[in-house]
């Protein structure tokens, strides 16, 4: 009997040890972690800088980092000119009913990197900051009025920094208390809360294994999602009626009923009648309705926040080269991706079939102020007293701009002396209708015996998408050659 009990006892504990071993093995297997988990905490710029010092040093000089600067100890960060006393604005401050000149000592923080304007914060009381009703225009080097309230009362709720602006100008923002931990847009604003990433890195030490390195990387968001940029580069509203997303962390979903909704695309307070934004920081709104969004070409495709180059707007390379890197006739290695139109070959007149020598477009051949991709597809739009490049990437056609007097269409901005907007639109319509008719007629003649070069040339003209507008002379020559090869009569031009 004792032996039977002993067998049962040993068998029971044997099973227990086996189960413990299975649990231990399961616990050591790699498990994906995500920066947006609720348990994670904000660690701050200093903690990130301990390992990523080079990136932090470069980032400190960017507009993102300088979007909020404490000038208590360094008034040189204020760009406004206080030497010209005759033009310094007068303001009524809370401690005195009589207006007096603004002084640098009145300014607690600068707001914005100063690419267009620099605005200023006044400390009414502890943790109580109001935007001052004036701004320094860095383009014209002059003072201007900054108005957010029809009453002109800069001590009203409309000028409350914490409730209206702080989320996008700070990092580690507490949406309940309207307080923050770091000035400016720092690491975790884009990469998510860093506590788990740091914990895993500290535990792995100086020589992490491949598995540890994978888990360390998985514990932080790479920040390449367009939503990361959209949390600030957009106009919309949270369920709590704040103009920023209350419950968003990098890696989560930005646009949802619980987090944030964009302003309606037909809201005339935010959009011009040309379908372009008329307010600041609406790049995400515009991008969201663009062909780039459909093709998953995100902000990070063109912009690299950590760049130390001199390219404007943190672009990864010069603008024209950047467009050309995608909009070319080279086949994609990854066929699952969306192929961009071969616009560069068409625009520059690069030969694509031996039967037709390429002909550069008149625009590309121009020597004085020659237009390029940005001229037509990213026009500078009037935005609250300044101009900023549109991110819909659509050309503003003359017929669209006719009823919007504030906007100049993409053609008339250069050709106003040659023809009226109406005449240019008629010409554009004729070119595109004529080209489409020829493409339709040619398409009806294509069969299994059609020469390969004809198919190549036909696809090139079709995929360019402009129906002759990018380069009518080259388009016409290609279609002429195709029609001759197929024995078709050529329509009168």
Buried (B, 14 or more C-beta within 10 A) or exposed (E): EEEEEEEEEEEEEEEEEEEEEEEEEEEEEEEEBBBBBEEBBBBBBEBBBEEBEEBBEBBBEBBBBBBBBEBEEEEEBBBBEBEEEEEBBEBBBEEEEEEEEBEEEBBBBBBBBBBBBBBBBBBBEEEEBBBBBBBBBBEEEEBEEBBBEEEEEBBEEBBBBBBBBBBBBBBBBEBEEBEBBBBBBBBBBBBBBBBBBBBBBEEBEEEBEEEBBBBBEBBBBBBEBBBBBBBBBBBBBBBEEBBBBBBBBBBBBBBEEEBBBBBEEEEEEBBBBBBBBBBBBBBBBBBBBBBBBEBEBBBBBBBBBBBEEEBEEBBBBEBEEBBBBBBBBEEEEEEEEEBBBBBBBBBBBBEBBEBBEBBBBEBBEEEEEEBBBBBBBBBBBBBEBBEBBBBBBBBBBBBBBBEBEEBBBBBBBBBEEEBEBEBBBBBBEEBBEBBEEBBEBBEEBEEEEBEEBBEBBBEBBBBBBBBBBBBBEBBBBBBBBBBEBBEBEEEEE
